[in-house]
Amino acid sequence: MDQATVTALLAAQLTECEIQVQGSGDRYDITVIGDIFAGKRPVQRQQLVYAALAEQIAAGAIHAVNIRTFTPEQWQDLS
């Protein structure tokens, strides 16, 4: 597994989101920014990201992920 593959898997499920992936092997830091997260609780947001990677996690190709999710407005506020 590599960053490009993880990014592609996420992009296929989380359309219209900005996706940033760092890491290698089986450990990744993932940041996803999109309107899809508006009105959702943190757990619901993480579930959306985990769902896109479920097969790879179950197979052991991905062992650990650190997920950060933001709406575009929240992301802009961080700048």
C-alpha positions in Angstrom: 0.0 0.0 0.0 1.2 3.5 -0.8 0.0 7.1 -0.5 -1.3 7.2 -4.0 -3.4 4.0 -3.6 -4.9 5.2 -0.3 -5.7 8.6 -1.9 -7.4 6.9 -4.9 -9.4 4.6 -2.6 -10.6 7.6 -0.6 -11.3 9.7 -3.7 -13.5 7.0 -5.2 -15.8 7.1 -2.1 -15.5 10.7 -0.9 -16.1 12.6 -4.2 -15.7 16.3 -4.2 -13.4 16.2 -1.2 -9.9 17.4 -0.8 -7.8 14.5 0.4 -4.3 14.6 1.9 -2.5 11.4 2.8 0.9 11.0 4.5 2.6 7.8 5.6 3.7 4.6 4.2 3.3 0.8 4.5 0.4 0.2 6.8 0.2 3.5 8.7 -1.3 6.7 7.4 -2.3 10.2 8.5 -5.4 11.2 6.5 -7.0 14.6 6.3 -10.2 15.0 4.3 -11.9 18.3 3.7 -15.4 18.4 2.2 -19.0 19.6 2.5 -20.0 15.9 3.1 -19.0 16.4 6.8 -21.4 19.3 7.4 -23.8 18.5 10.3 -22.1 15.2 11.1 -20.7 14.2 14.5 -17.0 13.3 14.6 -17.7 9.6 14.8 -20.0 9.8 11.7 -17.2 11.6 9.8 -14.6 9.0 10.7 -17.0 6.2 9.7 -17.3 7.7 6.2 -13.5 7.6 5.9 -13.1 4.1 7.4 -15.8 2.8 5.0 -13.7 3.7 2.0 -10.7 1.7 3.5 -12.7 -1.2 5.1 -11.4 -3.9 2.7 -7.7 -2.8 3.1 -8.1 -2.6 6.9 -9.7 -6.0 7.1 -7.0 -7.6 4.9 -4.3 -6.0 7.1 -2.9 -3.9 4.3 -3.6 -0.8 6.4 -3.1 -1.2 10.1 -3.3 2.3 11.6 -4.9 5.5 10.5 -5.1 8.9 12.0 -8.1 10.7 10.5 -8.8 14.4 10.6 -12.0 15.7 8.9 -13.1 19.2 8.2 -15.8 21.1 6.4 -14.2 23.7 4.0 -15.2 26.4 6.5 -13.5 24.6 9.4 -10.4 24.1 7.3 -10.3 27.8 6.3 -10.6 28.8 10.0 -7.4 26.8 10.7 -5.4 28.9 8.2 
